[in-house]
Structures are given as C-alpha cells and as structure tokens.
Amino acid sequence: MKIICVAKNYGERASDEAIFFLKPDTALLRNNDPFYIPDFTRQVDYECELVVRIDRVGRCIDRKFAHRYYSSVTLGIDFTARDLLDGAREGGLPWEAAKAFDRSAAVSPEWVPLVGDVQDLNFEMRLDGEVRQSGWTGDMVFGVDEIVAYVSRFVTLRIGDLIFTGTPAGVGPVSAGQRLTASLEGRELLNFEIR
C-alpha cells in the first residue's frame, strides 16, 4: 500500500501536469488516534484533503475509465513539517523529511461510498471548533479522474492505495492541546487531539 499526495491542486495552476509525491505506509495515522507533534520541527501544518481509495490494480489508465478504479472517499490530513519543507524547497532537496515522517497522514476510519459526482463534494476542517479550511472538489485544478490517470502512467496503482487529492486555502499550524475535526458533506469523519 502506498500513499500518493497531490500538491498545489487548488487555486492557481502551478503546472501543466499534476505534481505528486509519496508517503510510506508508516505515515498512516488511523482511527482518529492523537497526532503527536514530532520534536524535529518547529512548526507542523495541517492540510485537509479528500482521499480516494483505489479498488483495482491499474497501470496507464485512460482518464475516461479512471472512475472504475475507486468507489469510496474519505478525508485525511497531510501533516507537513513547514520549516523542513521550506528549507528543502530553498535548497532544491527532496521533501521526505518534511512530508513522509511517521503518522503524518491522518485518514478517517470511515469511508463513504461515492454516490454522484466526485467533483461536487464539500468538506470542512475545524481546529478547536473554528473553521480553518473549506473546500469544494469542483475547485480542483486536476480532477480525481485526471489524477488517477496521470499517476498511473508512472506507478502501478494497487488495491488499497490512497490518493490525497490536494488541499484548499487555509493551511496553518497546529499546537499541542488542540482538537482537529473535519466533515464531508456535513458528516464528521475526523476528530482527534493534537499532542
């Protein structure tokens, strides 16, 4: 199982093609377990994202058939060590230390069967009850089917692979003692403590 994360997928188009990176399976934070801020960073930011789970093995998938490769969605948080990421970008270095650390990919324990258009879903993330991010999948630069098709050109998608589809505006830091919640179409899927 691999975790595929799409960068810069809301707002202004950053590239003609989707930018993606990988996280290892050790990055998973499941079951609304607490997130512990690691000691190697001065700032960890939340990034709330729609997550798609792959149901079939596929390689070089045609975009018109991409919808056949997933049937449920959920929400996830791509935690980012912001200071490490800024340093990596400045030095032209890989992002793994900032993005792929243990428990940096929180995923809801509940998956929602996809009914209707995946590009017409609303989601919201709150920190201590205050809305920090609101997203509509219709605002994605690259839609889910386009992402599935594009990524499958480079890496074979396997059953259970997760695709984090990018985050809308409102990214910010977390602090110990805060509670993070997130809902999809009004249904709460994430609710855990920051420690």
C-alpha positions in Angstrom: 0.0 0.0 0.0 1.2 3.4 -0.9 0.1 7.0 -0.1 0.1 9.3 -3.1 -0.3 13.0 -2.4 -1.1 15.7 -4.9 0.4 19.2 -4.4 -0.9 22.6 -5.4 -4.3 21.3 -6.6 -6.5 24.2 -5.6 -6.2 27.9 -6.6 -3.8 29.0 -9.3 -2.4 26.3 -11.6 1.2 25.6 -10.7 2.0 23.2 -13.5 0.5 21.8 -16.7 0.5 18.4 -15.0 -0.3 17.2 -11.5 2.6 17.3 -9.0 2.6 14.3 -6.7 4.8 12.7 -4.0 4.7 9.6 -2.0 4.4 8.8 1.7 5.2 5.3 3.2 2.6 3.2 5.0 4.3 4.1 8.3 2.9 7.7 7.7 -0.6 6.5 8.3 -2.4 7.8 11.4 -5.6 5.7 11.8 -8.7 5.5 13.9 -8.7 9.1 15.0 -5.7 8.4 17.2 -4.0 11.5 18.6 -1.3 13.2 16.5 1.9 13.8 18.3 4.0 16.8 17.1 7.5 15.5 16.4 10.5 17.0 18.1 12.4 17.6 14.9 10.3 20.5 13.7 9.3 24.0 15.0 6.0 24.1 13.0 3.6 21.4 11.8 0.8 22.5 9.5 -2.5 20.7 8.7 -3.7 20.2 5.2 -7.2 18.8 4.9 -7.8 16.7 1.8 -10.3 14.5 0.1 -8.8 11.0 0.0 -9.7 8.3 -2.6 -9.0 4.6 -2.1 -8.1 2.5 -5.1 -10.2 -0.6 -5.6 -8.5 -2.3 -8.7 -5.0 -2.8 -10.0 -4.3 -0.4 -12.8 -1.5 1.0 -15.0 -1.6 3.6 -17.7 -5.3 4.1 -17.0 -7.3 6.0 -19.6 -9.0 9.1 -18.0 -12.4 8.0 -19.3 -12.1 4.7 -17.3 -10.5 6.2 -14.2 -13.8 6.3 -12.3 -13.8 2.5 -12.3 -10.8 2.3 -10.1 -12.3 3.8 -6.9 -15.7 3.7 -5.3 -15.4 5.4 -1.9 -13.8 8.6 -0.4 -12.9 10.0 3.0 -11.0 12.9 4.5 -7.4 13.0 5.5 -4.8 15.4 6.9 -1.4 15.7 5.2 0.7 16.9 8.1 3.7 19.0 7.0 6.8 20.0 8.9 6.7 23.5 7.5 10.2 24.6 8.5 11.8 21.5 6.9 9.7 21.9 3.8 10.8 25.5 3.4 14.4 24.5 3.8 14.1 21.7 1.3 12.5 23.9 -1.3 15.1 26.6 -0.9 17.9 24.0 -1.3 16.2 22.1 -4.1 16.2 19.0 -1.9 13.7 16.1 -1.6 10.6 16.6 0.6 10.5 13.3 2.5 11.7 14.6 5.9 9.0 17.3 5.8 6.2 15.2 4.4 6.8 11.5 4.9 7.5 11.2 8.6 5.7 8.7 10.8 2.0 9.3 11.4 2.0 12.4 9.0 -1.0 11.1 7.0 -4.2 11.0 9.2 -7.0 9.1 7.5 -10.6 8.8 8.8 -11.6 5.3 9.9 -14.8 5.7 8.0 -15.1 5.5 4.2 -18.1 7.0 2.4 -19.4 5.2 -0.7 -19.3 7.5 -3.6 -22.7 8.4 -4.9 -22.9 11.1 -7.5 -20.2 13.4 -8.8 -16.8 13.2 -7.0 -16.2 16.8 -8.3 -19.2 18.1 -6.4 -18.3 17.4 -2.7 -17.9 19.9 0.1 -15.6 19.4 3.1 -14.6 21.5 6.1 -11.9 21.3 8.7 -12.0 22.9 12.2 -9.4 23.5 14.8 -10.9 23.8 18.3 -14.3 24.3 16.7 -13.2 27.2 14.4 -13.4 26.7 10.7 -9.9 26.8 9.2 -10.5 25.2 5.7 -13.5 24.9 3.5 -13.2 23.1 0.2 -15.3 22.1 -2.8 -13.8 19.4 -5.1 -15.1 21.3 -8.1 -12.3 23.8 -7.4 -9.6 21.2 -8.0 -7.1 22.2 -10.8 -6.8 18.5 -11.7 -9.9 16.4 -11.0 -9.8 12.9 -9.4 -10.1 11.0 -12.7 -7.3 13.1 -14.2 -5.1 12.4 -11.1 -5.8 8.7 -11.2 -4.9 8.5 -14.9 -1.8 10.7 -14.6 -0.3 8.9 -11.6 -0.9 5.5 -13.2 1.4 6.5 -16.1 4.3 6.4 -13.7 3.4 4.0 -10.9 1.0 1.0 -10.9 -2.0 1.6 -8.7 -2.9 -1.3 -6.4 -5.8 -2.2 -4.3 -5.7 -0.2 -1.1 -3.5 2.6 -2.4 -4.6 6.0 -1.1 -4.6 9.3 -3.1 -4.7 12.6 -1.1 -6.1 14.9 -3.8 -4.7 18.3 -2.5 -5.7 21.0 0.0 -7.7 24.2 -0.4 -6.7 27.6 1.2 -6.4 28.0 4.9 -3.4 25.8 5.8 -1.9 26.6 9.2 -0.1 25.3 12.2 -1.3 23.0 15.0 -0.4 23.2 18.7 -0.5 20.6 21.5 -3.8 20.6 23.2 -5.9 21.5 20.2 -8.6 19.3 18.7 -8.9 18.8 14.9 -12.3 17.8 13.3 -13.3 17.5 9.7 -16.5 16.8 7.9 -17.5 15.7 4.4 -20.9 16.9 3.2 -21.8 17.6 6.9 -20.7 14.2 8.1 -17.9 14.3 10.6 -15.1 11.9 9.7 -12.1 13.2 11.6 -12.0 14.1 15.3 -8.7 13.8 17.2 -6.4 15.6 19.6 -3.1 17.2 18.8 -0.5 16.4 21.5 
